Amino acid sequence: MSASFKGSNSSKCQVSEFILMGFPGIHSWQHWLSLPLALLYLSTIGANILILTTIYQDSSLKQPMYLFLGILSVVDMGLSTTIMPKILANFWFDAKAIRLPECFAQIYAIHCFVGMESGVFLCMAFDRYVAICHPLRYPLIVTNSFITKATLFMVLRNGLFVIPVPVLAAQHHYCSRNEIEHCLCSNPGVPSLACDDRRPNSICQLALVWLGMGSDPSLIILSYALILRSVFRLNSAEAVSKALSTCSSHLILIFFFYTVVVVVSVTHLAETKNALIPVLLSMLHNTIPPSLNPVVYALRNRELREGFRKVFCLRLRRK
């Protein structure tokens, strides 16, 4: 498809819209992926709504760990809704065109939600650290006021730190190509179409992103190092097992989330010749965690499973 241009040559961006081509190399049959992606999106929304409903209705789950899980569910639904409807519209209705403001807004939303997810993981790690290492002080430290302040801090931190990413991408001069070999407006994909030198802005964007959320994994590792040190000082094997079981779900999700982040970053920096690989990894990173988070917690957390049963039994009795 030919590029669309603005009439004025004085405009910073001559291209008025981008074309999302989808998965590189499989354009002819990629529409068949719409069904599993639609099911994944519906399951993500349904599972996270179920978790929010269960936490809201079950008074025994009004604990900081589950309140943070509820916040994580909201973030996951926001990330999925930012991405999936546009992808499905592309596959079902051939709605490949996306205007520049919408594209840059999508870049902002994706980075913001991913940064918030990282922040929630950090808060959950701190919650487990205080609960295991300082159990007597836990009610005094992790209060509802702390949860509110931590949530507001995450929103403000990521909302402000991410602003320069789409702003810097918009400063480039897009004058010829407008076809993005991706299913969404990705930060590396859009600036790669620029006609001018994109290296200074790319370096600045990368620095801003890692300053915004780069400290989170370091603090999470520190929290769990202190947790492990405290746990292995316990004399009871049963106490050690119980303490570690409360952290297992969180560790699984953290490991998957940050592993994919690192792999995606390395893949883009390496500029692999197979363009499908970074696109698939980017899609996995933005679609799998929102659907995986509620499943892992539901399977591995007994109190949450009991909450599901209470909610279902209450609804059946009302019927």
Secondary structure, DSSP 8 states (H G I E B T S, - for coil): ----B-S-TTSS--B-EEEE--STT-TTTGGGGHHHHHHHHHHHHHHHHHHHHHHHH-GGG-SHHHHHHHHHHHHHHHHHHHHHHHHHHHHHH---EEEHHHHHHHHHHHHHHHHHHHHHHHHHHHHHHHHHH-TTTHHHHS-HHHHHHHHHHHHHHHHHHTTHHHHHHHTS---S--EESSSS--TTTTGGG-SS--HHHHHHHHHHHHHHHTHHHHHHHHHHHHHHHHHTT-S-HHHHHHHHHHHHHHHHHHHHHHHHHHHHHHHHHHT-S-THHHHHHHHHHHHHHHHHHHHHHHHH-HHHHHHHHHHHHHHHHH-
